[in-house]
Amino acid sequence: MRPFVHVNCAMSADGKIAGEDRTQVRISSDEDKTRVKALRRKYDAILVGVGTIIADDPHLTFKDGDYDTNPIRIVLDPHGRTPDEAQVLDERAPTVMVTLEGCDREWDCEETVRMGKEEIDLPAVMEYLAEEIGIENVIVEGGGVTISKFFKAGLVDRYTVFVGGLIIGGADAPTPCDGDGWVADGGAKLALKDCEVLGNGALLTFEPVRRIRPATTQRPFLREPSLFTLPPSTILRMALYVSASLRPSISASFDIVIDGSAAISSMMRVSRSSSPFITSVICPLLPNSNRNWSPSLL
């Protein structure tokens, strides 16, 4: 199994994501920026490539978030180029660095994953993130080379792109699907699911029609983010209230790790047999309910 993968980016009306010299250009409207902030809160992790780290030095966190509530940050850095002082390595959120097996670079982060000899083995990395760390869904935010590798590996489940009302120009300016060219039979087929005007631009939502190269024969992904988000503490209180109404006695036999909320980050115990409502209905709604390590428990 692997996480649900959502690629999200913004491009100009001529298909560019930055200037020829990789200089950042404001493309998103205020409305799209608000959308992206809300979107990030629904995902377990945010993933970018090392090119984005070097060019923009993003922190990939919420302004009002902390170590326990911010999503996990994942950086693909095959050759160990991320500087020690990069904001993505600060204490505002957990960070997982992904590099090649032959790269001996070390970072001050929660975990370093080394997979692949000549290039990072993305299918294996995604499986590791799901099964060893418990990440159920990931939002990929760039850059173009990283997005291209996800499409090429057949790992994209949803693609949203905001098309801004400006022209950047330049034959060598980066695009959303950049890097070394690759040709698939008929291209990477996408089905347009939605189109929404957001300020001086439009948000396009696509889903793949078929995979270019299936990454796994197992069930494709764990779970995409819920359509609504509630703090785990609120969900748990609702569960316990309803369960107590249905069955007064709740014994302690089943562990659920609950994190992702400043209000509650601990180990709670409820009974699978005495409270099927919680385990069958409420547990799937709990953000990160199967994460194998919790920032607050490290």
Contacts in CASP RR format, 6 or more apart in sequence:
PFRMAT RR
TARGET T0000
AUTHOR 0000-0000-0000
METHOD contacts of the structure
MODEL  1
MRPFVHVNCAMSADGKIAGEDRTQVRISSDEDKTRVKALRRKYDAILVGV
GTIIADDPHLTFKDGDYDTNPIRIVLDPHGRTPDEAQVLDERAPTVMVTL
EGCDREWDCEETVRMGKEEIDLPAVMEYLAEEIGIENVIVEGGGVTISKF
FKAGLVDRYTVFVGGLIIGGADAPTPCDGDGWVADGGAKLALKDCEVLGN
GALLTFEPVRRIRPATTQRPFLREPSLFTLPPSTILRMALYVSASLRPSI
SASFDIVIDGSAAISSMMRVSRSSSPFITSVICPLLPNSNRNWSPSLL
1 127 0 8 1.000
1 130 0 8 1.000
1 131 0 8 1.000
1 216 0 8 1.000
1 218 0 8 1.000
1 219 0 8 1.000
1 220 0 8 1.000
1 221 0 8 1.000
1 222 0 8 1.000
2 123 0 8 1.000
2 126 0 8 1.000
2 127 0 8 1.000
2 129 0 8 1.000
2 130 0 8 1.000
2 155 0 8 1.000
2 215 0 8 1.000
2 216 0 8 1.000
2 220 0 8 1.000
2 221 0 8 1.000
2 222 0 8 1.000
3 44 0 8 1.000
3 45 0 8 1.000
3 126 0 8 1.000
3 129 0 8 1.000
3 130 0 8 1.000
3 135 0 8 1.000
3 136 0 8 1.000
3 137 0 8 1.000
3 138 0 8 1.000
3 221 0 8 1.000
3 222 0 8 1.000
4 136 0 8 1.000
4 137 0 8 1.000
4 138 0 8 1.000
4 157 0 8 1.000
4 158 0 8 1.000
4 221 0 8 1.000
4 222 0 8 1.000
4 223 0 8 1.000
4 224 0 8 1.000
4 225 0 8 1.000
5 126 0 8 1.000
5 137 0 8 1.000
5 138 0 8 1.000
5 140 0 8 1.000
5 150 0 8 1.000
5 155 0 8 1.000
5 156 0 8 1.000
5 157 0 8 1.000
5 158 0 8 1.000
5 221 0 8 1.000
6 43 0 8 1.000
6 137 0 8 1.000
6 138 0 8 1.000
6 139 0 8 1.000
6 140 0 8 1.000
6 157 0 8 1.000
6 158 0 8 1.000
6 159 0 8 1.000
6 160 0 8 1.000
6 224 0 8 1.000
6 225 0 8 1.000
7 139 0 8 1.000
7 140 0 8 1.000
7 142 0 8 1.000
7 147 0 8 1.000
7 150 0 8 1.000
7 151 0 8 1.000
7 156 0 8 1.000
7 158 0 8 1.000
7 159 0 8 1.000
7 160 0 8 1.000
8 36 0 8 1.000
8 39 0 8 1.000
8 139 0 8 1.000
8 140 0 8 1.000
8 141 0 8 1.000
8 159 0 8 1.000
8 160 0 8 1.000
8 161 0 8 1.000
9 17 0 8 1.000
9 141 0 8 1.000
9 142 0 8 1.000
9 143 0 8 1.000
9 144 0 8 1.000
9 147 0 8 1.000
9 160 0 8 1.000
9 161 0 8 1.000
9 162 0 8 1.000
9 176 0 8 1.000
10 17 0 8 1.000
10 27 0 8 1.000
10 28 0 8 1.000
10 32 0 8 1.000
10 161 0 8 1.000
10 162 0 8 1.000
10 163 0 8 1.000
10 164 0 8 1.000
11 17 0 8 1.000
11 27 0 8 1.000
11 161 0 8 1.000
11 162 0 8 1.000
11 163 0 8 1.000
11 164 0 8 1.000
11 175 0 8 1.000
11 176 0 8 1.000
12 25 0 8 1.000
12 27 0 8 1.000
12 163 0 8 1.000
12 164 0 8 1.000
12 165 0 8 1.000
12 166 0 8 1.000
12 167 0 8 1.000
12 168 0 8 1.000
12 169 0 8 1.000
13 163 0 8 1.000
13 164 0 8 1.000
13 165 0 8 1.000
13 166 0 8 1.000
13 167 0 8 1.000
14 167 0 8 1.000
14 168 0 8 1.000
14 169 0 8 1.000
15 163 0 8 1.000
15 168 0 8 1.000
15 175 0 8 1.000
15 176 0 8 1.000
16 25 0 8 1.000
16 168 0 8 1.000
16 169 0 8 1.000
16 170 0 8 1.000
16 173 0 8 1.000
16 174 0 8 1.000
16 175 0 8 1.000
17 27 0 8 1.000
17 143 0 8 1.000
17 144 0 8 1.000
17 173 0 8 1.000
17 174 0 8 1.000
17 175 0 8 1.000
17 176 0 8 1.000
17 178 0 8 1.000
18 24 0 8 1.000
18 25 0 8 1.000
18 55 0 8 1.000
18 168 0 8 1.000
18 173 0 8 1.000
18 174 0 8 1.000
19 25 0 8 1.000
19 168 0 8 1.000
19 169 0 8 1.000
19 170 0 8 1.000
19 173 0 8 1.000
19 174 0 8 1.000
20 169 0 8 1.000
20 170 0 8 1.000
20 171 0 8 1.000
20 172 0 8 1.000
20 173 0 8 1.000
22 55 0 8 1.000
22 174 0 8 1.000
24 55 0 8 1.000
24 56 0 8 1.000
25 166 0 8 1.000
25 168 0 8 1.000
27 162 0 8 1.000
27 164 0 8 1.000
27 166 0 8 1.000
28 36 0 8 1.000
28 162 0 8 1.000
28 164 0 8 1.000
29 162 0 8 1.000
29 164 0 8 1.000
29 198 0 8 1.000
29 199 0 8 1.000
29 200 0 8 1.000
29 201 0 8 1.000
30 199 0 8 1.000
31 198 0 8 1.000
31 199 0 8 1.000
32 162 0 8 1.000
32 198 0 8 1.000
32 199 0 8 1.000
32 201 0 8 1.000
32 203 0 8 1.000
35 198 0 8 1.000
35 203 0 8 1.000
37 62 0 8 1.000
39 139 0 8 1.000
40 46 0 8 1.000
40 62 0 8 1.000
40 71 0 8 1.000
40 139 0 8 1.000
41 62 0 8 1.000
41 71 0 8 1.000
41 229 0 8 1.000
42 137 0 8 1.000
42 225 0 8 1.000
42 226 0 8 1.000
42 229 0 8 1.000
43 71 0 8 1.000
43 137 0 8 1.000
43 138 0 8 1.000
43 139 0 8 1.000
43 225 0 8 1.000
44 71 0 8 1.000
44 72 0 8 1.000
44 134 0 8 1.000
44 135 0 8 1.000
44 136 0 8 1.000
44 137 0 8 1.000
44 138 0 8 1.000
44 287 0 8 1.000
44 288 0 8 1.000
44 291 0 8 1.000
45 71 0 8 1.000
45 72 0 8 1.000
45 73 0 8 1.000
45 74 0 8 1.000
45 96 0 8 1.000
45 129 0 8 1.000
45 135 0 8 1.000
45 137 0 8 1.000
45 138 0 8 1.000
45 139 0 8 1.000
46 60 0 8 1.000
46 71 0 8 1.000
46 72 0 8 1.000
46 73 0 8 1.000
46 74 0 8 1.000
46 138 0 8 1.000
46 139 0 8 1.000
46 141 0 8 1.000
47 74 0 8 1.000
47 75 0 8 1.000
47 76 0 8 1.000
47 138 0 8 1.000
47 139 0 8 1.000
47 140 0 8 1.000
47 141 0 8 1.000
47 142 0 8 1.000
47 146 0 8 1.000
48 58 0 8 1.000
48 60 0 8 1.000
48 74 0 8 1.000
48 75 0 8 1.000
48 76 0 8 1.000
48 88 0 8 1.000
48 140 0 8 1.000
48 141 0 8 1.000
48 142 0 8 1.000
48 143 0 8 1.000
48 146 0 8 1.000
49 75 0 8 1.000
49 76 0 8 1.000
49 77 0 8 1.000
49 142 0 8 1.000
49 143 0 8 1.000
49 145 0 8 1.000
49 146 0 8 1.000
50 75 0 8 1.000
50 76 0 8 1.000
50 77 0 8 1.000
50 78 0 8 1.000
50 79 0 8 1.000
50 80 0 8 1.000
50 81 0 8 1.000
50 82 0 8 1.000
51 81 0 8 1.000
51 143 0 8 1.000
51 145 0 8 1.000
52 58 0 8 1.000
52 141 0 8 1.000
52 142 0 8 1.000
52 143 0 8 1.000
52 146 0 8 1.000
53 75 0 8 1.000
53 77 0 8 1.000
53 82 0 8 1.000
53 86 0 8 1.000
53 88 0 8 1.000
54 81 0 8 1.000
54 82 0 8 1.000
54 83 0 8 1.000
57 86 0 8 1.000
57 87 0 8 1.000
57 88 0 8 1.000
58 87 0 8 1.000
58 88 0 8 1.000
59 87 0 8 1.000
59 88 0 8 1.000
59 90 0 8 1.000
59 92 0 8 1.000
59 93 0 8 1.000
60 70 0 8 1.000
60 71 0 8 1.000
60 73 0 8 1.000
60 88 0 8 1.000
60 93 0 8 1.000
60 141 0 8 1.000
61 70 0 8 1.000
61 71 0 8 1.000
61 73 0 8 1.000
61 92 0 8 1.000
61 93 0 8 1.000
62 69 0 8 1.000
62 70 0 8 1.000
65 92 0 8 1.000
65 262 0 8 1.000
66 92 0 8 1.000
66 262 0 8 1.000
67 91 0 8 1.000
67 92 0 8 1.000
67 93 0 8 1.000
67 94 0 8 1.000
67 295 0 8 1.000
67 296 0 8 1.000
68 259 0 8 1.000
68 260 0 8 1.000
68 261 0 8 1.000
68 262 0 8 1.000
68 265 0 8 1.000
68 295 0 8 1.000
68 296 0 8 1.000
69 260 0 8 1.000
69 261 0 8 1.000
69 262 0 8 1.000
70 92 0 8 1.000
70 93 0 8 1.000
70 94 0 8 1.000
71 93 0 8 1.000
71 139 0 8 1.000
72 93 0 8 1.000
72 94 0 8 1.000
72 95 0 8 1.000
72 96 0 8 1.000
72 110 0 8 1.000
72 133 0 8 1.000
72 135 0 8 1.000
73 88 0 8 1.000
73 93 0 8 1.000
73 94 0 8 1.000
73 95 0 8 1.000
73 96 0 8 1.000
74 95 0 8 1.000
74 96 0 8 1.000
74 98 0 8 1.000
74 129 0 8 1.000
74 138 0 8 1.000
75 82 0 8 1.000
75 88 0 8 1.000
75 95 0 8 1.000
75 96 0 8 1.000
75 97 0 8 1.000
75 98 0 8 1.000
76 98 0 8 1.000
76 120 0 8 1.000
76 146 0 8 1.000
77 97 0 8 1.000
77 98 0 8 1.000
77 99 0 8 1.000
77 105 0 8 1.000
78 99 0 8 1.000
78 100 0 8 1.000
78 103 0 8 1.000
78 119 0 8 1.000
78 120 0 8 1.000
79 99 0 8 1.000
79 100 0 8 1.000
79 103 0 8 1.000
80 99 0 8 1.000
80 103 0 8 1.000
80 105 0 8 1.000
82 88 0 8 1.000
82 89 0 8 1.000
82 97 0 8 1.000
82 107 0 8 1.000
84 107 0 8 1.000
84 108 0 8 1.000
88 95 0 8 1.000
89 95 0 8 1.000
89 107 0 8 1.000
89 108 0 8 1.000
89 109 0 8 1.000
93 295 0 8 1.000
94 109 0 8 1.000
94 110 0 8 1.000
94 295 0 8 1.000
94 298 0 8 1.000
95 107 0 8 1.000
95 109 0 8 1.000
95 110 0 8 1.000
96 109 0 8 1.000
96 110 0 8 1.000
96 111 0 8 1.000
96 112 0 8 1.000
96 113 0 8 1.000
96 129 0 8 1.000
96 133 0 8 1.000
97 107 0 8 1.000
97 109 0 8 1.000
97 111 0 8 1.000
97 112 0 8 1.000
97 113 0 8 1.000
98 112 0 8 1.000
98 113 0 8 1.000
98 114 0 8 1.000
98 115 0 8 1.000
98 120 0 8 1.000
98 125 0 8 1.000
99 105 0 8 1.000
99 112 0 8 1.000
99 113 0 8 1.000
99 114 0 8 1.000
99 120 0 8 1.000
100 114 0 8 1.000
100 115 0 8 1.000
100 116 0 8 1.000
100 117 0 8 1.000
100 118 0 8 1.000
100 119 0 8 1.000
100 120 0 8 1.000
101 114 0 8 1.000
101 115 0 8 1.000
101 116 0 8 1.000
101 117 0 8 1.000
102 114 0 8 1.000
102 117 0 8 1.000
103 114 0 8 1.000
106 112 0 8 1.000
110 293 0 8 1.000
110 295 0 8 1.000
110 298 0 8 1.000
111 133 0 8 1.000
113 125 0 8 1.000
113 128 0 8 1.000
113 129 0 8 1.000
115 121 0 8 1.000
115 124 0 8 1.000
115 125 0 8 1.000
115 128 0 8 1.000
116 124 0 8 1.000
119 149 0 8 1.000
120 149 0 8 1.000
122 149 0 8 1.000
122 150 0 8 1.000
122 153 0 8 1.000
122 155 0 8 1.000
122 215 0 8 1.000
123 153 0 8 1.000
123 155 0 8 1.000
123 215 0 8 1.000
123 216 0 8 1.000
126 138 0 8 1.000
126 155 0 8 1.000
126 215 0 8 1.000
127 216 0 8 1.000
129 135 0 8 1.000
129 138 0 8 1.000
130 136 0 8 1.000
130 221 0 8 1.000
130 222 0 8 1.000
132 292 0 8 1.000
133 291 0 8 1.000
133 292 0 8 1.000
133 293 0 8 1.000
134 288 0 8 1.000
134 290 0 8 1.000
134 291 0 8 1.000
134 292 0 8 1.000
135 288 0 8 1.000
135 291 0 8 1.000
136 221 0 8 1.000
136 222 0 8 1.000
136 223 0 8 1.000
136 288 0 8 1.000
136 290 0 8 1.000
137 221 0 8 1.000
137 222 0 8 1.000
137 223 0 8 1.000
137 224 0 8 1.000
137 225 0 8 1.000
140 146 0 8 1.000
140 147 0 8 1.000
140 150 0 8 1.000
140 156 0 8 1.000
143 174 0 8 1.000
143 178 0 8 1.000
144 174 0 8 1.000
144 175 0 8 1.000
144 176 0 8 1.000
144 177 0 8 1.000
144 178 0 8 1.000
144 179 0 8 1.000
145 178 0 8 1.000
145 179 0 8 1.000
147 176 0 8 1.000
147 177 0 8 1.000
147 178 0 8 1.000
148 177 0 8 1.000
148 178 0 8 1.000
148 179 0 8 1.000
148 180 0 8 1.000
148 181 0 8 1.000
148 182 0 8 1.000
150 156 0 8 1.000
151 177 0 8 1.000
151 188 0 8 1.000
151 212 0 8 1.000
152 182 0 8 1.000
152 212 0 8 1.000
152 213 0 8 1.000
153 212 0 8 1.000
153 213 0 8 1.000
153 215 0 8 1.000
154 208 0 8 1.000
154 211 0 8 1.000
154 212 0 8 1.000
154 213 0 8 1.000
154 214 0 8 1.000
154 215 0 8 1.000
155 215 0 8 1.000
156 208 0 8 1.000
157 207 0 8 1.000
157 208 0 8 1.000
157 220 0 8 1.000
157 221 0 8 1.000
157 224 0 8 1.000
158 205 0 8 1.000
158 206 0 8 1.000
158 207 0 8 1.000
158 224 0 8 1.000
159 190 0 8 1.000
159 205 0 8 1.000
159 206 0 8 1.000
159 207 0 8 1.000
159 208 0 8 1.000
160 203 0 8 1.000
160 204 0 8 1.000
160 205 0 8 1.000
160 206 0 8 1.000
161 176 0 8 1.000
161 203 0 8 1.000
161 204 0 8 1.000
161 206 0 8 1.000
162 198 0 8 1.000
162 201 0 8 1.000
162 202 0 8 1.000
162 203 0 8 1.000
162 204 0 8 1.000
163 201 0 8 1.000
163 202 0 8 1.000
163 203 0 8 1.000
163 204 0 8 1.000
164 200 0 8 1.000
164 201 0 8 1.000
164 202 0 8 1.000
165 200 0 8 1.000
165 201 0 8 1.000
184 212 0 8 1.000
187 212 0 8 1.000
188 208 0 8 1.000
188 212 0 8 1.000
189 208 0 8 1.000
189 209 0 8 1.000
189 210 0 8 1.000
190 206 0 8 1.000
190 207 0 8 1.000
190 208 0 8 1.000
190 209 0 8 1.000
191 206 0 8 1.000
191 207 0 8 1.000
191 208 0 8 1.000
191 209 0 8 1.000
192 204 0 8 1.000
192 205 0 8 1.000
192 206 0 8 1.000
193 205 0 8 1.000
193 206 0 8 1.000
193 207 0 8 1.000
194 203 0 8 1.000
194 204 0 8 1.000
194 205 0 8 1.000
195 202 0 8 1.000
195 203 0 8 1.000
195 204 0 8 1.000
195 205 0 8 1.000
196 202 0 8 1.000
196 203 0 8 1.000
196 205 0 8 1.000
197 203 0 8 1.000
223 284 0 8 1.000
226 285 0 8 1.000
226 287 0 8 1.000
229 287 0 8 1.000
230 285 0 8 1.000
231 261 0 8 1.000
231 263 0 8 1.000
231 264 0 8 1.000
232 258 0 8 1.000
232 259 0 8 1.000
232 260 0 8 1.000
232 261 0 8 1.000
232 263 0 8 1.000
232 264 0 8 1.000
232 286 0 8 1.000
232 287 0 8 1.000
232 289 0 8 1.000
233 258 0 8 1.000
233 261 0 8 1.000
233 263 0 8 1.000
233 264 0 8 1.000
235 282 0 8 1.000
235 285 0 8 1.000
235 286 0 8 1.000
236 258 0 8 1.000
236 264 0 8 1.000
236 268 0 8 1.000
236 282 0 8 1.000
236 286 0 8 1.000
238 282 0 8 1.000
239 270 0 8 1.000
239 275 0 8 1.000
239 277 0 8 1.000
239 278 0 8 1.000
239 281 0 8 1.000
239 282 0 8 1.000
240 250 0 8 1.000
240 270 0 8 1.000
240 278 0 8 1.000
242 277 0 8 1.000
243 250 0 8 1.000
243 270 0 8 1.000
243 275 0 8 1.000
243 277 0 8 1.000
243 278 0 8 1.000
244 250 0 8 1.000
246 277 0 8 1.000
247 274 0 8 1.000
247 275 0 8 1.000
249 274 0 8 1.000
250 270 0 8 1.000
250 271 0 8 1.000
250 274 0 8 1.000
250 275 0 8 1.000
251 271 0 8 1.000
251 273 0 8 1.000
251 274 0 8 1.000
252 269 0 8 1.000
252 270 0 8 1.000
252 271 0 8 1.000
253 269 0 8 1.000
253 270 0 8 1.000
253 271 0 8 1.000
253 272 0 8 1.000
253 273 0 8 1.000
254 269 0 8 1.000
254 270 0 8 1.000
254 271 0 8 1.000
254 272 0 8 1.000
254 279 0 8 1.000
255 267 0 8 1.000
255 268 0 8 1.000
255 269 0 8 1.000
256 267 0 8 1.000
256 268 0 8 1.000
256 269 0 8 1.000
256 270 0 8 1.000
256 283 0 8 1.000
256 286 0 8 1.000
256 289 0 8 1.000
257 267 0 8 1.000
257 288 0 8 1.000
257 289 0 8 1.000
257 290 0 8 1.000
257 291 0 8 1.000
257 292 0 8 1.000
257 294 0 8 1.000
257 297 0 8 1.000
258 264 0 8 1.000
258 265 0 8 1.000
258 266 0 8 1.000
258 267 0 8 1.000
258 268 0 8 1.000
258 286 0 8 1.000
258 288 0 8 1.000
258 289 0 8 1.000
259 265 0 8 1.000
259 288 0 8 1.000
259 291 0 8 1.000
259 294 0 8 1.000
259 295 0 8 1.000
259 296 0 8 1.000
259 297 0 8 1.000
260 287 0 8 1.000
260 288 0 8 1.000
261 287 0 8 1.000
265 294 0 8 1.000
265 295 0 8 1.000
265 296 0 8 1.000
265 297 0 8 1.000
266 296 0 8 1.000
270 278 0 8 1.000
270 279 0 8 1.000
272 279 0 8 1.000
283 289 0 8 1.000
288 294 0 8 1.000
END
